[in-house]
Amino acid sequence: MAEFVSNLGFVIGSSQGKSVLEGFLQPRVIDKTGLTGKYTFILEYYSAGMLNLLPARADSDTGNASPPAASEPGGGLPNIFVAIQKQLGLRLDKTGDVPLDMIVVESVDKVPTEN
């Protein structure tokens, strides 16, 4: 469970199309389940960052493969929050009382020089 939770912030951010490489901060997730065991599961959810990776559907009239319809984002898959709750039975609660380690640079005393 600890490994799942440690990666969950990245998974949530990337499922919303917010990449760390593009400068988006990922949500911080804290495990309050008390579960200590190892679990194997498959979590199926819609990820905005992986829309092009969805399998094509066969057209019933022509038999030709086509991407999911525009009215059907994610091919009918739930978002990450719904998937975690319905498929795993876990609930994610947004809270403001989570401690956050942060370093703030208030001033600079020296002008940087090139290498």
FIVOVO-714317 format. One record per residue: z, x, y of N, C-alpha, C in turn; residue number from 0; residue in one letter. Coordinates in steps of 0.05 Angstrom, whole numbers, plus 32768, in hexadecimal, padded with zeros to 4 digits. Layout:
BEGIN
n.up->Z	n.east->X	n.north->Y	ca.up->Z	ca.east->X	ca.north->Y	c.up->Z	c.east->X	c.north->Y	pos->NUM	code->a
...
//
This chain:
BEGIN
n.up->8000	n.east->8011	n.north->7FE8	ca.up->8000	ca.east->8000	ca.north->8000	c.up->8000	c.east->8012	c.north->8019	pos->0	code->m
n.up->800F	n.east->8028	n.north->8018	ca.up->8010	ca.east->8039	ca.north->8030	c.up->7FF5	c.east->8044	c.north->8037	pos->1	code->a
n.up->7FE5	n.east->804B	n.north->8023	ca.up->7FCA	ca.east->8056	ca.north->8028	c.up->7FB8	c.east->8041	c.north->8034	pos->2	code->e
n.up->7FBA	n.east->8028	n.north->802A	ca.up->7FAA	ca.east->8012	ca.north->8035	c.up->7FB1	c.east->800D	c.north->8052	pos->3	code->f
n.up->7FCA	n.east->800C	n.north->8058	ca.up->7FD3	ca.east->8007	ca.north->8073	c.up->7FCC	c.east->801E	c.north->8086	pos->4	code->v
n.up->7FCD	n.east->8037	n.north->807C	ca.up->7FC6	ca.east->804D	ca.north->808E	c.up->7FA9	c.east->804D	c.north->8096	pos->5	code->s
n.up->7F97	n.east->8041	n.north->8085	ca.up->7F7B	ca.east->8040	ca.north->808C	c.up->7F73	c.east->8025	c.north->8098	pos->6	code->n
n.up->7F85	n.east->8012	n.north->8099	ca.up->7F7E	ca.east->7FF7	ca.north->80A2	c.up->7F76	c.east->7FF6	c.north->80BF	pos->7	code->l
n.up->7F82	n.east->8005	n.north->80D1	ca.up->7F7B	ca.east->8006	ca.north->80ED	c.up->7F5E	c.east->800E	c.north->80F1	pos->8	code->g
n.up->7F55	n.east->8022	n.north->80E2	ca.up->7F39	ca.east->802B	ca.north->80E3	c.up->7F27	c.east->8015	c.north->80D9	pos->9	code->f
n.up->7F2F	n.east->8009	n.north->80C2	ca.up->7F1E	ca.east->7FF3	ca.north->80B6	c.up->7F1B	c.east->7FDC	c.north->80CA	pos->10	code->v
n.up->7F31	n.east->7FD4	n.north->80D6	ca.up->7F30	ca.east->7FBE	ca.north->80EA	c.up->7F1E	c.east->7FC5	c.north->8101	pos->11	code->i
n.up->7F22	n.east->7FDD	n.north->810C	ca.up->7F11	ca.east->7FE5	ca.north->8123	c.up->7EF3	c.east->7FE6	c.north->811C	pos->12	code->g
n.up->7EED	n.east->7FF2	n.north->8105	ca.up->7ED1	ca.east->7FF4	ca.north->80FD	c.up->7EC5	c.east->7FD9	c.north->80F5	pos->13	code->s
n.up->7ED5	n.east->7FC7	n.north->80EB	ca.up->7ECB	ca.east->7FAD	ca.north->80E4	c.up->7EC4	c.east->7F9D	c.north->80FD	pos->14	code->s
n.up->7ECF	n.east->7FA4	n.north->8114	ca.up->7EC9	ca.east->7F97	ca.north->812D	c.up->7EB4	c.east->7FA7	c.north->813D	pos->15	code->q
n.up->7EA9	n.east->7FBB	n.north->8130	ca.up->7E94	ca.east->7FCB	ca.north->813D	c.up->7E9E	c.east->7FDF	c.north->8151	pos->16	code->g
n.up->7EB8	n.east->7FE6	n.north->814F	ca.up->7EC4	ca.east->7FF8	ca.north->8162	c.up->7EC9	c.east->8013	c.north->8154	pos->17	code->k
n.up->7EB9	n.east->8026	n.north->8159	ca.up->7EBB	ca.east->8040	ca.north->814C	c.up->7ECD	c.east->8054	c.north->815B	pos->18	code->s
n.up->7EDC	n.east->8064	n.north->814C	ca.up->7EEC	ca.east->8079	ca.north->8158	c.up->7ED9	c.east->808D	c.north->8166	pos->19	code->v
n.up->7EC2	n.east->8091	n.north->815A	ca.up->7EAF	ca.east->80A5	ca.north->8165	c.up->7EA4	c.east->809B	c.north->8180	pos->20	code->l
n.up->7EA5	n.east->8082	n.north->8186	ca.up->7E9C	ca.east->8077	ca.north->819F	c.up->7EB3	c.east->8074	c.north->81B3	pos->21	code->e
n.up->7ECB	n.east->807E	n.north->81AC	ca.up->7EE1	ca.east->807E	ca.north->81BE	c.up->7EF4	c.east->8067	c.north->81BD	pos->22	code->g
n.up->7EF0	n.east->8055	n.north->81AA	ca.up->7F02	ca.east->803E	ca.north->81A7	c.up->7F1B	c.east->8046	c.north->8198	pos->23	code->f
n.up->7F32	n.east->803D	n.north->81A2	ca.up->7F4C	ca.east->8042	ca.north->8194	c.up->7F4E	c.east->802E	c.north->817E	pos->24	code->l
n.up->7F57	n.east->8037	n.north->8167	ca.up->7F5A	ca.east->8025	ca.north->8150	c.up->7F76	c.east->8019	c.north->8150	pos->25	code->q
n.up->7F78	n.east->8000	n.north->8147	ca.up->7F93	ca.east->7FF3	ca.north->8146	c.up->7FA6	c.east->8003	c.north->8134	pos->26	code->p
n.up->7FBF	n.east->8003	n.north->813B	ca.up->7FD3	ca.east->8010	ca.north->812A	c.up->7FE0	c.east->7FFA	c.north->8118	pos->27	code->r
n.up->7FE1	n.east->8000	n.north->80FE	ca.up->7FEC	ca.east->7FEC	ca.north->80EB	c.up->8005	c.east->7FF8	c.north->80DE	pos->28	code->v
n.up->801A	n.east->7FE9	n.north->80DD	ca.up->8033	ca.east->7FF1	ca.north->80D0	c.up->8038	c.east->7FE0	c.north->80B8	pos->29	code->i
n.up->8040	n.east->7FEC	n.north->80A2	ca.up->8045	ca.east->7FDE	ca.north->8089	c.up->8062	c.east->7FD3	c.north->8089	pos->30	code->d
n.up->8065	n.east->7FB9	n.north->8089	ca.up->8080	ca.east->7FAD	ca.north->8087	c.up->8082	c.east->7F9C	c.north->806E	pos->31	code->k
n.up->8071	n.east->7FA1	n.north->805A	ca.up->8071	ca.east->7F91	ca.north->8041	c.up->8087	c.east->7F99	c.north->802E	pos->32	code->t
n.up->808F	n.east->7FB3	n.north->802F	ca.up->80A3	ca.east->7FBC	ca.north->801C	c.up->8097	c.east->7FC2	c.north->8000	pos->33	code->g
n.up->807D	n.east->7FBF	n.north->7FFD	ca.up->8070	ca.east->7FC4	ca.north->7FE4	c.up->806B	c.east->7FE3	c.north->7FE1	pos->34	code->l
n.up->8073	n.east->7FEE	n.north->7FCA	ca.up->8071	ca.east->800B	ca.north->7FC6	c.up->805D	c.east->8012	c.north->7FB0	pos->35	code->t
n.up->8053	n.east->7FFF	n.north->7FA1	ca.up->8041	ca.east->8005	ca.north->7F8B	c.up->8025	c.east->800B	c.north->7F94	pos->36	code->g
n.up->8015	n.east->8013	n.north->7F80	ca.up->7FF8	ca.east->8017	ca.north->7F85	c.up->7FE9	c.east->7FFE	c.north->7F7B	pos->37	code->k
n.up->7FD5	n.east->7FF6	n.north->7F8B	ca.up->7FC7	ca.east->7FDD	ca.north->7F84	c.up->7FA9	c.east->7FE3	c.north->7F86	pos->38	code->y
n.up->7F9A	n.east->7FD6	n.north->7F74	ca.up->7F7D	ca.east->7FD8	ca.north->7F75	c.up->7F72	c.east->7FBC	c.north->7F7B	pos->39	code->t
n.up->7F61	n.east->7FBB	n.north->7F90	ca.up->7F55	ca.east->7FA2	ca.north->7F98	c.up->7F3B	c.east->7FA6	c.north->7FA6	pos->40	code->f
n.up->7F2B	n.east->7F91	n.north->7FA7	ca.up->7F12	ca.east->7F92	ca.north->7FB6	c.up->7F15	c.east->7F7E	c.north->7FCD	pos->41	code->i
n.up->7F10	n.east->7F87	n.north->7FE5	ca.up->7F12	ca.east->7F77	ca.north->7FFD	c.up->7EF6	c.east->7F72	c.north->8007	pos->42	code->l
n.up->7EED	n.east->7F5A	n.north->8008	ca.up->7ED3	ca.east->7F53	ca.north->8012	c.up->7ED5	c.east->7F46	c.north->802D	pos->43	code->e
n.up->7EC8	n.east->7F52	n.north->8041	ca.up->7ECA	ca.east->7F48	ca.north->805D	c.up->7EB2	c.east->7F50	c.north->806C	pos->44	code->y
n.up->7EAD	n.east->7F42	n.north->8083	ca.up->7E97	ca.east->7F47	ca.north->8095	c.up->7E9F	c.east->7F5E	c.north->80A8	pos->45	code->y
n.up->7E8D	n.east->7F71	n.north->80AB	ca.up->7E91	ca.east->7F87	ca.north->80BD	c.up->7E7A	c.east->7F89	c.north->80D1	pos->46	code->s
n.up->7E80	n.east->7F86	n.north->80EA	ca.up->7E6B	ca.east->7F87	ca.north->80FF	c.up->7E5C	c.east->7FA2	c.north->80FE	pos->47	code->a
n.up->7E6A	n.east->7FB7	n.north->80F7	ca.up->7E5E	ca.east->7FD1	ca.north->80F7	c.up->7E4C	c.east->7FD6	c.north->80DF	pos->48	code->g
n.up->7E4C	n.east->7FC4	n.north->80CB	ca.up->7E3C	ca.east->7FC8	ca.north->80B3	c.up->7E29	c.east->7FB1	c.north->80AE	pos->49	code->m
n.up->7E21	n.east->7FA3	n.north->80C3	ca.up->7E0F	ca.east->7F8C	ca.north->80C0	c.up->7DF5	c.east->7F93	c.north->80B2	pos->50	code->l
n.up->7DEA	n.east->7FAA	n.north->80B7	ca.up->7DD1	ca.east->7FB2	ca.north->80AB	c.up->7DD3	c.east->7FB9	c.north->808D	pos->51	code->n
n.up->7DEC	n.east->7FBB	n.north->8083	ca.up->7DF0	ca.east->7FC3	ca.north->8067	c.up->7DF3	c.east->7FAB	c.north->8055	pos->52	code->l
n.up->7DF3	n.east->7F92	n.north->8060	ca.up->7DF6	ca.east->7F7A	ca.north->8050	c.up->7DDF	c.east->7F77	c.north->803D	pos->53	code->l
n.up->7DE4	n.east->7F6F	n.north->8025	ca.up->7DCD	ca.east->7F6B	ca.north->8012	c.up->7DBB	c.east->7F55	c.north->801B	pos->54	code->p
n.up->7DA1	n.east->7F58	n.north->8016	ca.up->7D8E	ca.east->7F43	ca.north->801E	c.up->7D90	c.east->7F2C	c.north->800A	pos->55	code->a
n.up->7D8A	n.east->7F14	n.north->8015	ca.up->7D8A	ca.east->7EFC	ca.north->8004	c.up->7D6E	c.east->7EF5	c.north->7FFC	pos->56	code->r
n.up->7D6A	n.east->7EEA	n.north->7FE5	ca.up->7D4F	ca.east->7EE2	ca.north->7FDC	c.up->7D49	c.east->7EC6	c.north->7FE8	pos->57	code->a
n.up->7D32	n.east->7EC4	n.north->7FF4	ca.up->7D29	ca.east->7EAA	ca.north->7FFF	c.up->7D22	c.east->7E98	c.north->7FE8	pos->58	code->d
n.up->7D2D	n.east->7E80	n.north->7FE8	ca.up->7D2A	ca.east->7E6E	ca.north->7FD1	c.up->7D0D	c.east->7E64	c.north->7FCF	pos->59	code->s
n.up->7CFE	n.east->7E62	n.north->7FE5	ca.up->7CE2	ca.east->7E59	ca.north->7FE4	c.up->7CCF	c.east->7E6E	c.north->7FDB	pos->60	code->d
n.up->7CD2	n.east->7E86	n.north->7FE7	ca.up->7CBE	ca.east->7E9B	ca.north->7FE1	c.up->7CC8	c.east->7EB0	c.north->7FCE	pos->61	code->t
n.up->7CE2	n.east->7EB2	n.north->7FCA	ca.up->7CED	ca.east->7EC7	ca.north->7FB9	c.up->7CF0	c.east->7EE2	c.north->7FC8	pos->62	code->g
n.up->7CE7	n.east->7EE3	n.north->7FE1	ca.up->7CE9	ca.east->7EFC	ca.north->7FF1	c.up->7D05	c.east->7F00	c.north->7FFB	pos->63	code->n
n.up->7D0D	n.east->7F19	n.north->7FFC	ca.up->7D28	ca.east->7F20	ca.north->8006	c.up->7D28	c.east->7F1E	c.north->8025	pos->64	code->a
n.up->7D3E	n.east->7F13	n.north->8030	ca.up->7D41	ca.east->7F11	ca.north->804D	c.up->7D5E	c.east->7F18	c.north->8054	pos->65	code->s
n.up->7D62	n.east->7F22	n.north->806C	ca.up->7D7E	ca.east->7F28	ca.north->8075	c.up->7D8D	c.east->7F0E	c.north->8079	pos->66	code->p
n.up->7DA8	n.east->7F0F	n.north->807B	ca.up->7DB7	ca.east->7EF6	ca.north->8080	c.up->7DAE	c.east->7EE9	c.north->809A	pos->67	code->p
n.up->7DAF	n.east->7ECF	n.north->809B	ca.up->7DA7	ca.east->7EC0	ca.north->80B2	c.up->7DB8	c.east->7EC7	c.north->80CA	pos->68	code->a
n.up->7DAD	n.east->7EC6	n.north->80E2	ca.up->7DBC	ca.east->7ECC	ca.north->80FB	c.up->7DD4	c.east->7EB9	c.north->80FE	pos->69	code->a
n.up->7DD1	n.east->7EA0	n.north->80F4	ca.up->7DE6	ca.east->7E8D	ca.north->80F7	c.up->7DFD	c.east->7E93	c.north->80E3	pos->70	code->s
n.up->7DF8	n.east->7EA6	n.north->80D2	ca.up->7E0B	ca.east->7EAC	ca.north->80BC	c.up->7E14	c.east->7EC9	c.north->80BF	pos->71	code->e
n.up->7E23	n.east->7ED1	n.north->80D4	ca.up->7E2B	ca.east->7EED	ca.north->80D7	c.up->7E3C	c.east->7EF6	c.north->80BF	pos->72	code->p
n.up->7E34	n.east->7F0C	n.north->80B4	ca.up->7E43	ca.east->7F17	ca.north->809E	c.up->7E3D	c.east->7F09	c.north->8083	pos->73	code->g
n.up->7E28	n.east->7EF9	n.north->8083	ca.up->7E20	ca.east->7EED	ca.north->806A	c.up->7E36	c.east->7EDA	c.north->805F	pos->74	code->g
n.up->7E46	n.east->7ECE	n.north->8071	ca.up->7E5B	ca.east->7EBC	ca.north->8068	c.up->7E75	c.east->7EC9	c.north->8060	pos->75	code->g
n.up->7E77	n.east->7EE4	n.north->8063	ca.up->7E90	ca.east->7EF2	ca.north->805D	c.up->7EA4	c.east->7EEE	c.north->8073	pos->76	code->l
n.up->7EBE	n.east->7EEE	n.north->806D	ca.up->7ED2	ca.east->7EEA	ca.north->8081	c.up->7ED6	c.east->7F04	c.north->8091	pos->77	code->p
n.up->7EE3	n.east->7F02	n.north->80A9	ca.up->7EEA	ca.east->7F1A	ca.north->80B7	c.up->7F01	c.east->7F28	c.north->80A9	pos->78	code->n
n.up->7F07	n.east->7F40	n.north->80B2	ca.up->7F1C	ca.east->7F50	ca.north->80A4	c.up->7F37	c.east->7F42	c.north->80A4	pos->79	code->i
n.up->7F3E	n.east->7F34	n.north->80B9	ca.up->7F59	ca.east->7F27	ca.north->80BA	c.up->7F5B	c.east->7F10	c.north->80A6	pos->80	code->f
n.up->7F47	n.east->7F00	n.north->80A5	ca.up->7F46	ca.east->7EEA	ca.north->8092	c.up->7F45	c.east->7EF4	c.north->8075	pos->81	code->v
n.up->7F35	n.east->7F09	n.north->8070	ca.up->7F33	ca.east->7F14	ca.north->8056	c.up->7F4D	c.east->7F1F	c.north->804C	pos->82	code->a
n.up->7F5C	n.east->7F2D	n.north->805D	ca.up->7F76	ca.east->7F39	ca.north->8054	c.up->7F89	c.east->7F23	c.north->804E	pos->83	code->i
n.up->7F89	n.east->7F0D	n.north->805D	ca.up->7F9C	ca.east->7EF8	ca.north->8058	c.up->7F94	c.east->7EE7	c.north->8040	pos->84	code->q
n.up->7F7B	n.east->7EE0	n.north->803D	ca.up->7F73	ca.east->7ECF	ca.north->8027	c.up->7F70	c.east->7EDE	c.north->800C	pos->85	code->k
n.up->7F65	n.east->7EF6	n.north->800D	ca.up->7F60	ca.east->7F05	ca.north->7FF5	c.up->7F78	c.east->7F15	c.north->7FEB	pos->86	code->q
n.up->7F89	n.east->7F1E	n.north->7FFD	ca.up->7F9F	ca.east->7F2F	ca.north->7FF5	c.up->7FBA	c.east->7F21	c.north->7FF9	pos->87	code->l
n.up->7FBB	n.east->7F0C	n.north->8008	ca.up->7FD4	ca.east->7EFE	ca.north->800E	c.up->7FE5	c.east->7F0D	c.north->8021	pos->88	code->g
n.up->7FDA	n.east->7F1E	n.north->8032	ca.up->7FE9	ca.east->7F2D	ca.north->8046	c.up->7FE2	c.east->7F21	c.north->8061	pos->89	code->l
n.up->7FF5	n.east->7F22	n.north->8073	ca.up->7FF2	ca.east->7F18	ca.north->808E	c.up->7FF4	c.east->7F2F	c.north->80A2	pos->90	code->r
n.up->7FE2	n.east->7F30	n.north->80B5	ca.up->7FE3	ca.east->7F43	ca.north->80CB	c.up->7FED	c.east->7F35	c.north->80E4	pos->91	code->l
n.up->8003	n.east->7F3F	n.north->80EF	ca.up->800E	ca.east->7F33	ca.north->8107	c.up->800C	c.east->7F48	c.north->811D	pos->92	code->d
n.up->8002	n.east->7F3F	n.north->8134	ca.up->8000	ca.east->7F50	ca.north->814C	c.up->801B	c.east->7F50	c.north->8159	pos->93	code->k
n.up->8025	n.east->7F68	n.north->815F	ca.up->8040	ca.east->7F6A	ca.north->816B	c.up->803F	c.east->7F80	c.north->8180	pos->94	code->t
n.up->8050	n.east->7F7E	n.north->8193	ca.up->8051	ca.east->7F92	ca.north->81A9	c.up->8069	c.east->7FA6	c.north->81A6	pos->95	code->g
n.up->8079	n.east->7FA2	n.north->8192	ca.up->8091	ca.east->7FB3	ca.north->818F	c.up->808E	c.east->7FCA	c.north->817C	pos->96	code->d
n.up->8075	n.east->7FD3	n.north->8179	ca.up->8070	ca.east->7FEA	ca.north->8167	c.up->8071	c.east->8004	c.north->8177	pos->97	code->v
n.up->8081	n.east->8017	n.north->816F	ca.up->8082	ca.east->8030	ca.north->817E	c.up->8067	c.east->803F	c.north->817C	pos->98	code->p
n.up->805F	n.east->804B	n.north->8191	ca.up->8045	ca.east->8059	ca.north->8192	c.up->8049	c.east->8075	c.north->819D	pos->99	code->l
n.up->8041	n.east->8089	n.north->818E	ca.up->8042	ca.east->80A5	ca.north->8197	c.up->802B	c.east->80A9	c.north->81AB	pos->100	code->d
n.up->8031	n.east->80B3	n.north->81C3	ca.up->801D	ca.east->80B7	ca.north->81D6	c.up->8024	c.east->80D0	c.north->81E7	pos->101	code->m
n.up->800F	n.east->80DF	n.north->81ED	ca.up->8012	ca.east->80F6	ca.north->81FF	c.up->8004	c.east->80F0	c.north->8219	pos->102	code->i
n.up->8012	n.east->80F3	n.north->822F	ca.up->8006	ca.east->80ED	ca.north->8249	c.up->8005	c.east->8107	c.north->8259	pos->103	code->v
n.up->7FED	n.east->810F	n.north->8263	ca.up->7FEB	ca.east->8127	ca.north->8273	c.up->7FEC	c.east->811D	c.north->8290	pos->104	code->v
n.up->8002	n.east->8125	n.north->829E	ca.up->8006	ca.east->811C	ca.north->82B9	c.up->7FFA	c.east->812E	c.north->82CE	pos->105	code->e
n.up->7FF8	n.east->8147	n.north->82C8	ca.up->7FEC	ca.east->815A	ca.north->82DC	c.up->7FE2	c.east->8172	c.north->82CD	pos->106	code->s
n.up->7FD0	n.east->8181	n.north->82DC	ca.up->7FC5	ca.east->819A	ca.north->82D1	c.up->7FCA	c.east->81AF	c.north->82E6	pos->107	code->v
n.up->7FD5	n.east->81C6	n.north->82DD	ca.up->7FDC	ca.east->81DB	ca.north->82F0	c.up->7FC7	c.east->81F1	c.north->82F1	pos->108	code->d
n.up->7FB5	n.east->81F1	n.north->82DE	ca.up->7FA2	ca.east->8207	ca.north->82DC	c.up->7F86	c.east->81FC	c.north->82D9	pos->109	code->k
n.up->7F73	n.east->8207	n.north->82E7	ca.up->7F57	ca.east->81FF	ca.north->82E5	c.up->7F4B	c.east->820B	c.north->82CC	pos->110	code->v
n.up->7F3F	n.east->81FB	n.north->82BB	ca.up->7F33	ca.east->8206	ca.north->82A2	c.up->7F1B	c.east->8218	c.north->82A9	pos->111	code->p
n.up->7F18	n.east->822D	n.north->8298	ca.up->7F01	ca.east->823F	ca.north->829C	c.up->7EF0	c.east->823D	c.north->8283	pos->112	code->t
n.up->7ED6	n.east->8243	n.north->8287	ca.up->7EC3	ca.east->8243	ca.north->8270	c.up->7EC9	c.east->825A	c.north->825D	pos->113	code->e
n.up->7EC2	n.east->8256	n.north->8243	ca.up->7EC6	ca.east->826B	ca.north->822F	c.up->7EB2	c.east->8282	c.north->8234	pos->114	code->n
//
